[in-house]
């Protein structure tokens, strides 16, 4: 199993609730630093078989496994190249050398 080229820089955000002095506000905040990743877009055939009909881009990001990346959950999202990707799947690759993050971005907004 190979991660391919880790030639992209991605960053993460985490959903948080903060107090603005008047009320609790739900917002996204930067989470950790940027990491190197590889990116592969899911084929249209895979999307059709999954029954996905919305205008979205589904991608798989592979990152090195570290204490930080092993702490990522679907409560995080990925920021890459001006797009925001919602994480909906995380799986281990190899002997926990890499993690594959499956995520989707809306492209019809």
N, CA, C and O atoms as a GROMACS GRO file, in nm:
protein
  436
    1UNK      N    1   0.085  -0.117   0.000
    1UNK     CA    2   0.000   0.000   0.000
    1UNK      C    3   0.090   0.124   0.000
    1UNK      O    4   0.185   0.132   0.077
    2UNK      N    5   0.058   0.219  -0.085
    2UNK     CA    6   0.141   0.338  -0.096
    2UNK      C    7   0.056   0.463  -0.084
    2UNK      O    8  -0.061   0.463  -0.121
    3UNK      N    9   0.115   0.568  -0.033
    3UNK     CA   10   0.043   0.694  -0.016
    3UNK      C   11   0.054   0.781  -0.139
    3UNK      O   12  -0.016   0.882  -0.150
    4UNK      N   13   0.142   0.745  -0.233
    4UNK     CA   14   0.164   0.832  -0.348
    4UNK      C   15   0.246   0.952  -0.304
    4UNK      O   16   0.307   0.952  -0.197
    5UNK      N   17   0.247   1.052  -0.388
    5UNK     CA   18   0.322   1.174  -0.354
    5UNK      C   19   0.244   1.259  -0.254
    5UNK      O   20   0.128   1.292  -0.277
    6UNK      N   21   0.308   1.292  -0.147
    6UNK     CA   22   0.246   1.383  -0.050
    6UNK      C   23   0.288   1.524  -0.092
    6UNK      O   24   0.373   1.586  -0.028
    7UNK      N   25   0.227   1.574  -0.199
    7UNK     CA   26   0.270   1.698  -0.262
    7UNK      C   27   0.170   1.813  -0.248
    7UNK      O   28   0.182   1.914  -0.317
    8UNK      N   29   0.072   1.798  -0.160
    8UNK     CA   30  -0.027   1.904  -0.135
    8UNK      C   31  -0.020   1.944   0.011
    8UNK      O   32   0.016   1.863   0.097
    9UNK      N   33  -0.053   2.071   0.039
    9UNK     CA   34  -0.062   2.117   0.178
    9UNK      C   35  -0.208   2.138   0.210
    9UNK      O   36  -0.277   2.215   0.143
   10UNK      N   37  -0.256   2.070   0.314
   10UNK     CA   38  -0.394   2.087   0.357
   10UNK      C   39  -0.394   2.131   0.502
   10UNK      O   40  -0.300   2.103   0.578
   11UNK      N   41  -0.499   2.200   0.540
   11UNK     CA   42  -0.514   2.240   0.680
   11UNK      C   43  -0.651   2.194   0.728
   11UNK      O   44  -0.734   2.148   0.649
   12UNK      N   45  -0.672   2.206   0.856
   12UNK     CA   46  -0.794   2.154   0.917
   12UNK      C   47  -0.862   2.261   0.999
   12UNK      O   48  -0.799   2.352   1.052
   13UNK      N   49  -0.994   2.247   1.010
   13UNK     CA   50  -1.074   2.330   1.098
   13UNK      C   51  -1.158   2.237   1.184
   13UNK      O   52  -1.190   2.125   1.145
   14UNK      N   53  -1.194   2.286   1.302
   14UNK     CA   54  -1.279   2.209   1.393
   14UNK      C   55  -1.397   2.294   1.434
   14UNK      O   56  -1.382   2.414   1.459
   15UNK      N   57  -1.515   2.232   1.440
   15UNK     CA   58  -1.637   2.300   1.482
   15UNK      C   59  -1.628   2.330   1.630
   15UNK      O   60  -1.600   2.241   1.711
   16UNK      N   61  -1.653   2.455   1.665
   16UNK     CA   62  -1.647   2.495   1.806
   16UNK      C   63  -1.765   2.584   1.840
   16UNK      O   64  -1.830   2.641   1.752
   17UNK      N   65  -1.792   2.594   1.968
   17UNK     CA   66  -1.894   2.685   2.019
   17UNK      C   67  -1.821   2.784   2.109
   17UNK      O   68  -1.754   2.745   2.205
   18UNK      N   69  -1.834   2.913   2.078
   18UNK     CA   70  -1.769   3.016   2.158
   18UNK      C   71  -1.874   3.114   2.211
   18UNK      O   72  -1.986   3.121   2.160
   19UNK      N   73  -1.836   3.186   2.313
   19UNK     CA   74  -1.925   3.287   2.373
   19UNK      C   75  -1.879   3.424   2.326
   19UNK      O   76  -1.765   3.463   2.352
   20UNK      N   77  -1.967   3.497   2.256
   20UNK     CA   78  -1.930   3.630   2.206
   20UNK      C   79  -1.969   3.741   2.303
   20UNK      O   80  -1.966   3.859   2.268
   21UNK      N   81  -2.004   3.703   2.425
   21UNK     CA   82  -2.043   3.801   2.526
   21UNK      C   83  -2.194   3.816   2.536
   21UNK      O   84  -2.245   3.863   2.638
   22UNK      N   85  -2.266   3.775   2.432
   22UNK     CA   86  -2.411   3.783   2.432
   22UNK      C   87  -2.476   3.646   2.425
   22UNK      O   88  -2.581   3.621   2.485
   23UNK      N   89  -2.411   3.557   2.349
   23UNK     CA   90  -2.469   3.424   2.328
   23UNK      C   91  -2.360   3.327   2.285
   23UNK      O   92  -2.247   3.367   2.256
   24UNK      N   93  -2.395   3.202   2.281
   24UNK     CA   94  -2.302   3.102   2.228
   24UNK      C   95  -2.311   3.103   2.075
   24UNK      O   96  -2.421   3.101   2.019
   25UNK      N   97  -2.196   3.108   2.011
   25UNK     CA   98  -2.191   3.115   1.864
   25UNK      C   99  -2.119   2.992   1.812
   25UNK      O  100  -2.009   2.959   1.856
   26UNK      N  101  -2.182   2.924   1.715
   26UNK     CA  102  -2.121   2.809   1.652
   26UNK      C  103  -2.034   2.857   1.536
   26UNK      O  104  -2.079   2.934   1.451
   27UNK      N  105  -1.909   2.811   1.533
   27UNK     CA  106  -1.816   2.858   1.430
   27UNK      C  107  -1.711   2.751   1.403
   27UNK      O  108  -1.699   2.653   1.476
   28UNK      N  109  -1.636   2.771   1.298
   28UNK     CA  110  -1.522   2.684   1.264
   28UNK      C  111  -1.394   2.759   1.297
   28UNK      O  112  -1.383   2.879   1.269
   29UNK      N  113  -1.299   2.690   1.356
   29UNK     CA  114  -1.172   2.751   1.392
   29UNK      C  115  -1.058   2.663   1.342
   29UNK      O  116  -1.072   2.541   1.333
   30UNK      N  117  -0.945   2.726   1.311
   30UNK     CA  118  -0.826   2.651   1.267
   30UNK      C  119  -0.791   2.548   1.373
   30UNK      O  120  -0.802   2.572   1.493
   31UNK      N  121  -0.747   2.432   1.326
   31UNK     CA  122  -0.714   2.321   1.416
   31UNK      C  123  -0.580   2.263   1.372
   31UNK      O  124  -0.571   2.201   1.266
   32UNK      N  125  -0.477   2.283   1.452
   32UNK     CA  126  -0.345   2.231   1.419
   32UNK      C  127  -0.282   2.304   1.302
   32UNK      O  128  -0.335   2.404   1.254
   33UNK      N  129  -0.168   2.255   1.258
   33UNK     CA  130  -0.098   2.315   1.145
   33UNK      C  131  -0.127   2.241   1.016
   33UNK      O  132  -0.194   2.138   1.015
   34UNK      N  133  -0.076   2.295   0.907
   34UNK     CA  134  -0.092   2.232   0.777
   34UNK      C  135  -0.007   2.106   0.770
   34UNK      O  136   0.100   2.099   0.831
   35UNK      N  137  -0.054   2.008   0.695
   35UNK     CA  138   0.020   1.883   0.676
   35UNK      C  139   0.028   1.853   0.526
   35UNK      O  140  -0.052   1.902   0.447
   36UNK      N  141   0.127   1.771   0.490
   36UNK     CA  142   0.139   1.727   0.351
   36UNK      C  143   0.043   1.611   0.326
   36UNK      O  144   0.023   1.526   0.413
   37UNK      N  145  -0.015   1.609   0.206
   37UNK     CA  146  -0.110   1.505   0.171
   37UNK      C  147  -0.104   1.477   0.022
   37UNK      O  148  -0.054   1.558  -0.056
   38UNK      N  149  -0.156   1.362  -0.017
   38UNK     CA  150  -0.184   1.337  -0.158
   38UNK      C  151  -0.335   1.348  -0.174
   38UNK      O  152  -0.409   1.332  -0.078
   39UNK      N  153  -0.380   1.376  -0.296
   39UNK     CA  154  -0.523   1.395  -0.321
   39UNK      C  155  -0.562   1.319  -0.446
   39UNK      O  156  -0.498   1.331  -0.550
   40UNK      N  157  -0.668   1.240  -0.435
   40UNK     CA  158  -0.723   1.168  -0.548
   40UNK      C  159  -0.873   1.192  -0.550
   40UNK      O  160  -0.941   1.170  -0.450
   41UNK      N  161  -0.925   1.237  -0.663
   41UNK     CA  162  -1.069   1.258  -0.676
   41UNK      C  163  -1.137   1.125  -0.705
   41UNK      O  164  -1.086   1.043  -0.781
   42UNK      N  165  -1.254   1.104  -0.644
   42UNK     CA  166  -1.332   0.983  -0.666
   42UNK      C  167  -1.393   0.991  -0.805
   42UNK      O  168  -1.441   1.097  -0.846
   43UNK      N  169  -1.393   0.881  -0.877
   43UNK     CA  170  -1.445   0.880  -1.014
   43UNK      C  171  -1.596   0.901  -1.016
   43UNK      O  172  -1.664   0.874  -0.918
   44UNK      N  173  -1.646   0.951  -1.128
   44UNK     CA  174  -1.791   0.971  -1.144
   44UNK      C  175  -1.864   0.837  -1.134
   44UNK      O  176  -1.976   0.831  -1.083
   45UNK      N  177  -1.802   0.730  -1.183
   45UNK     CA  178  -1.864   0.597  -1.174
   45UNK      C  179  -1.889   0.556  -1.031
   45UNK      O  180  -1.995   0.503  -0.999
   46UNK      N  181  -1.792   0.581  -0.943
   46UNK     CA  182  -1.810   0.549  -0.801
   46UNK      C  183  -1.923   0.631  -0.741
   46UNK      O  184  -2.003   0.580  -0.663
   47UNK      N  185  -1.929   0.759  -0.777
   47UNK     CA  186  -2.033   0.846  -0.725
   47UNK      C  187  -2.170   0.800  -0.772
   47UNK      O  188  -2.266   0.802  -0.695
   48UNK      N  189  -2.182   0.760  -0.899
   48UNK     CA  190  -2.311   0.715  -0.954
   48UNK      C  191  -2.356   0.587  -0.883
   48UNK      O  192  -2.473   0.573  -0.848
   49UNK      N  193  -2.263   0.493  -0.861
   49UNK     CA  194  -2.298   0.368  -0.792
   49UNK      C  195  -2.342   0.396  -0.649
   49UNK      O  196  -2.423   0.321  -0.594
   50UNK      N  197  -2.289   0.501  -0.589
   50UNK     CA  198  -2.327   0.536  -0.452
   50UNK      C  199  -2.459   0.614  -0.448
   50UNK      O  200  -2.511   0.641  -0.340
   51UNK      N  201  -2.512   0.649  -0.564
   51UNK     CA  202  -2.640   0.720  -0.570
   51UNK      C  203  -2.629   0.868  -0.540
   51UNK      O  204  -2.729   0.932  -0.506
   52UNK      N  205  -2.512   0.924  -0.552
   52UNK     CA  206  -2.492   1.066  -0.524
   52UNK      C  207  -2.533   1.148  -0.645
   52UNK      O  208  -2.485   1.124  -0.756
   53UNK      N  209  -2.622   1.246  -0.625
   53UNK     CA  210  -2.673   1.324  -0.738
   53UNK      C  211  -2.642   1.472  -0.727
   53UNK      O  212  -2.661   1.545  -0.824
   54UNK      N  213  -2.596   1.519  -0.613
   54UNK     CA  214  -2.568   1.662  -0.597
   54UNK      C  215  -2.437   1.698  -0.667
   54UNK      O  216  -2.354   1.612  -0.697
   55UNK      N  217  -2.420   1.827  -0.691
   55UNK     CA  218  -2.297   1.876  -0.754
   55UNK      C  219  -2.191   1.889  -0.645
   55UNK      O  220  -2.183   1.990  -0.576
   56UNK      N  221  -2.112   1.786  -0.631
   56UNK     CA  222  -2.008   1.786  -0.528
   56UNK      C  223  -1.886   1.716  -0.582
   56UNK      O  224  -1.892   1.640  -0.678
   57UNK      N  225  -1.775   1.742  -0.516
   57UNK     CA  226  -1.648   1.678  -0.549
   57UNK      C  227  -1.609   1.593  -0.430
   57UNK      O  228  -1.589   1.645  -0.320
   58UNK      N  229  -1.596   1.463  -0.451
   58UNK     CA  230  -1.553   1.373  -0.345
   58UNK      C  231  -1.408   1.337  -0.371
   58UNK      O  232  -1.372   1.297  -0.482
   59UNK      N  233  -1.325   1.351  -0.270
   59UNK     CA  234  -1.182   1.326  -0.284
   59UNK      C  235  -1.132   1.242  -0.167
   59UNK      O  236  -1.193   1.238  -0.060
   60UNK      N  237  -1.020   1.176  -0.192
   60UNK     CA  238  -0.951   1.103  -0.086
   60UNK      C  239  -0.816   1.169  -0.065
   60UNK      O  240  -0.736   1.181  -0.157
   61UNK      N  241  -0.793   1.211   0.058
   61UNK     CA  242  -0.666   1.271   0.097
   61UNK      C  243  -0.591   1.168   0.181
   61UNK      O  244  -0.648   1.109   0.273
   62UNK      N  245  -0.465   1.146   0.151
   62UNK     CA  246  -0.382   1.056   0.230
   62UNK      C  247  -0.277   1.139   0.302
   62UNK      O  248  -0.206   1.219   0.240
   63UNK      N  249  -0.268   1.120   0.433
   63UNK     CA  250  -0.172   1.193   0.516
   63UNK      C  251  -0.092   1.091   0.597
   63UNK      O  252  -0.136   0.979   0.619
   64UNK      N  253   0.027   1.133   0.641
   64UNK     CA  254   0.105   1.047   0.730
   64UNK      C  255   0.033   1.036   0.863
   64UNK      O  256  -0.026   1.132   0.913
   65UNK      N  257   0.038   0.918   0.920
   65UNK     CA  258  -0.022   0.897   1.051
   65UNK      C  259   0.068   0.960   1.157
   65UNK      O  260   0.189   0.936   1.159
   66UNK      N  261   0.009   1.041   1.242
   66UNK     CA  262   0.081   1.104   1.353
   66UNK      C  263  -0.018   1.119   1.468
   66UNK      O  264  -0.137   1.092   1.453
   67UNK      N  265   0.032   1.161   1.580
   67UNK     CA  266  -0.058   1.182   1.694
   67UNK      C  267  -0.169   1.280   1.656
   67UNK      O  268  -0.285   1.261   1.691
   68UNK      N  269  -0.131   1.387   1.584
   68UNK     CA  270  -0.230   1.488   1.543
   68UNK      C  271  -0.332   1.429   1.446
   68UNK      O  272  -0.452   1.442   1.469
   69UNK      N  273  -0.286   1.364   1.338
   69UNK     CA  274  -0.380   1.316   1.236
   69UNK      C  275  -0.467   1.201   1.289
   69UNK      O  276  -0.581   1.187   1.245
   70UNK      N  277  -0.416   1.120   1.380
   70UNK     CA  278  -0.498   1.014   1.439
   70UNK      C  279  -0.609   1.071   1.527
   70UNK      O  280  -0.705   1.001   1.558
   71UNK      N  281  -0.597   1.197   1.568
   71UNK     CA  282  -0.700   1.263   1.647
   71UNK      C  283  -0.808   1.330   1.564
   71UNK      O  284  -0.903   1.386   1.620
   72UNK      N  285  -0.795   1.326   1.431
   72UNK     CA  286  -0.896   1.387   1.344
   72UNK      C  287  -1.024   1.303   1.344
   72UNK      O  288  -1.018   1.180   1.354
   73UNK      N  289  -1.138   1.370   1.333
   73UNK     CA  290  -1.268   1.304   1.329
   73UNK      C  291  -1.355   1.376   1.225
   73UNK      O  292  -1.313   1.478   1.170
   74UNK      N  293  -1.474   1.324   1.197
   74UNK     CA  294  -1.566   1.398   1.109
   74UNK      C  295  -1.611   1.533   1.167
   74UNK      O  296  -1.680   1.609   1.098
   75UNK      N  297  -1.573   1.564   1.291
   75UNK     CA  298  -1.599   1.697   1.345
   75UNK      C  299  -1.502   1.800   1.288
   75UNK      O  300  -1.517   1.920   1.310
   76UNK      N  301  -1.402   1.751   1.216
   76UNK     CA  302  -1.306   1.839   1.148
   76UNK      C  303  -1.347   1.853   1.003
   76UNK      O  304  -1.428   1.776   0.952
   77UNK      N  305  -1.289   1.951   0.937
   77UNK     CA  306  -1.303   1.961   0.792
   77UNK      C  307  -1.169   2.003   0.735
   77UNK      O  308  -1.084   2.057   0.805
   78UNK      N  309  -1.152   1.979   0.606
   78UNK     CA  310  -1.027   2.004   0.537
   78UNK      C  311  -1.039   2.131   0.455
   78UNK      O  312  -1.140   2.154   0.389
   79UNK      N  313  -0.936   2.214   0.460
   79UNK     CA  314  -0.926   2.331   0.373
   79UNK      C  315  -0.814   2.304   0.274
   79UNK      O  316  -0.699   2.280   0.313
   80UNK      N  317  -0.848   2.309   0.146
   80UNK     CA  318  -0.747   2.286   0.043
   80UNK      C  319  -0.779   2.370  -0.080
   80UNK      O  320  -0.889   2.362  -0.134
   81UNK      N  321  -0.684   2.449  -0.123
   81UNK     CA  322  -0.694   2.524  -0.249
   81UNK      C  323  -0.822   2.607  -0.257
   81UNK      O  324  -0.885   2.614  -0.363
   82UNK      N  325  -0.860   2.669  -0.147
   82UNK     CA  326  -0.978   2.756  -0.145
   82UNK      C  327  -1.109   2.683  -0.129
   82UNK      O  328  -1.214   2.747  -0.123
   83UNK      N  329  -1.107   2.550  -0.123
   83UNK     CA  330  -1.228   2.469  -0.106
   83UNK      C  331  -1.234   2.414   0.036
   83UNK      O  332  -1.131   2.393   0.101
   84UNK      N  333  -1.355   2.391   0.082
   84UNK     CA  334  -1.377   2.330   0.213
   84UNK      C  335  -1.436   2.192   0.192
   84UNK      O  336  -1.539   2.177   0.127
   85UNK      N  337  -1.369   2.090   0.246
   85UNK     CA  338  -1.411   1.952   0.232
   85UNK      C  339  -1.458   1.899   0.367
   85UNK      O  340  -1.385   1.904   0.466
   86UNK      N  341  -1.581   1.848   0.372
   86UNK     CA  342  -1.635   1.786   0.492
   86UNK      C  343  -1.584   1.641   0.497
   86UNK      O  344  -1.599   1.567   0.400
   87UNK      N  345  -1.526   1.602   0.608
   87UNK     CA  346  -1.473   1.467   0.624
   87UNK      C  347  -1.588   1.372   0.660
   87UNK      O  348  -1.664   1.398   0.753
   88UNK      N  349  -1.600   1.261   0.586
   88UNK     CA  350  -1.701   1.162   0.622
   88UNK      C  351  -1.646   1.021   0.632
   88UNK      O  352  -1.722   0.927   0.654
   89UNK      N  353  -1.516   1.004   0.617
   89UNK     CA  354  -1.456   0.873   0.635
   89UNK      C  355  -1.308   0.883   0.664
   89UNK      O  356  -1.237   0.962   0.600
   90UNK      N  357  -1.260   0.805   0.760
   90UNK     CA  358  -1.118   0.801   0.794
   90UNK      C  359  -1.080   0.654   0.810
   90UNK      O  360  -1.143   0.582   0.888
   91UNK      N  361  -0.977   0.610   0.737
   91UNK     CA  362  -0.934   0.473   0.755
   91UNK      C  363  -0.783   0.463   0.754
   91UNK      O  364  -0.713   0.542   0.691
   92UNK      N  365  -0.736   0.363   0.825
   92UNK     CA  366  -0.593   0.337   0.837
   92UNK      C  367  -0.543   0.268   0.710
   92UNK      O  368  -0.612   0.185   0.651
   93UNK      N  369  -0.422   0.305   0.669
   93UNK     CA  370  -0.359   0.240   0.555
   93UNK      C  371  -0.230   0.175   0.603
   93UNK      O  372  -0.152   0.235   0.677
   94UNK      N  373  -0.208   0.052   0.562
   94UNK     CA  374  -0.087  -0.017   0.604
   94UNK      C  375  -0.090  -0.045   0.753
   94UNK      O  376  -0.195  -0.071   0.810
   95UNK      N  377   0.025  -0.039   0.813
   95UNK     CA  378   0.036  -0.062   0.957
   95UNK      C  379   0.033   0.071   1.031
   95UNK      O  380   0.124   0.104   1.108
   96UNK      N  381  -0.074   0.146   1.005
   96UNK     CA  382  -0.093   0.278   1.065
   96UNK      C  383   0.017   0.376   1.023
   96UNK      O  384   0.052   0.466   1.099
   97UNK      N  385   0.070   0.358   0.901
   97UNK     CA  386   0.169   0.452   0.847
   97UNK      C  387   0.101   0.576   0.790
   97UNK      O  388   0.153   0.687   0.799
   98UNK      N  389  -0.017   0.555   0.731
   98UNK     CA  390  -0.091   0.661   0.666
   98UNK      C  391  -0.238   0.651   0.704
   98UNK      O  392  -0.285   0.546   0.748
   99UNK      N  393  -0.308   0.763   0.685
   99UNK     CA  394  -0.453   0.766   0.702
   99UNK      C  395  -0.514   0.817   0.573
   99UNK      O  396  -0.461   0.909   0.511
  100UNK      N  397  -0.626   0.758   0.533
  100UNK     CA  398  -0.700   0.805   0.416
  100UNK      C  399  -0.825   0.876   0.465
  100UNK      O  400  -0.908   0.818   0.534
  101UNK      N  401  -0.838   1.003   0.428
  101UNK     CA  402  -0.952   1.084   0.467
  101UNK      C  403  -1.041   1.101   0.344
  101UNK      O  404  -0.998   1.163   0.246
  102UNK      N  405  -1.162   1.049   0.348
  102UNK     CA  406  -1.257   1.067   0.239
  102UNK      C  407  -1.341   1.188   0.274
  102UNK      O  408  -1.397   1.197   0.384
  103UNK      N  409  -1.350   1.282   0.180
  103UNK     CA  410  -1.417   1.409   0.210
  103UNK      C  411  -1.485   1.462   0.085
  103UNK      O  412  -1.448   1.428  -0.028
  104UNK      N  413  -1.586   1.547   0.106
  104UNK     CA  414  -1.659   1.604  -0.006
  104UNK      C  415  -1.672   1.754   0.005
  104UNK      O  416  -1.683   1.810   0.114
  105UNK      N  417  -1.670   1.819  -0.112
  105UNK     CA  418  -1.687   1.965  -0.120
  105UNK      C  419  -1.802   1.995  -0.213
  105UNK      O  420  -1.814   1.933  -0.319
  106UNK      N  421  -1.886   2.090  -0.176
  106UNK     CA  422  -1.996   2.135  -0.263
  106UNK      C  423  -1.938   2.224  -0.373
  106UNK      O  424  -1.858   2.313  -0.345
  107UNK      N  425  -1.978   2.199  -0.496
  107UNK     CA  426  -1.926   2.280  -0.607
  107UNK      C  427  -2.039   2.354  -0.680
  107UNK      O  428  -2.014   2.418  -0.782
  108UNK      N  429  -2.162   2.344  -0.628
  108UNK     CA  430  -2.275   2.411  -0.694
  108UNK      C  431  -2.320   2.538  -0.623
  108UNK      O  432  -2.424   2.593  -0.655
  109UNK      N  433  -2.242   2.584  -0.526
  109UNK     CA  434  -2.279   2.706  -0.451
  109UNK      C  435  -2.250   2.831  -0.534
  109UNK      O  436  -2.275   2.942  -0.488
   0.00000   0.00000   0.00000
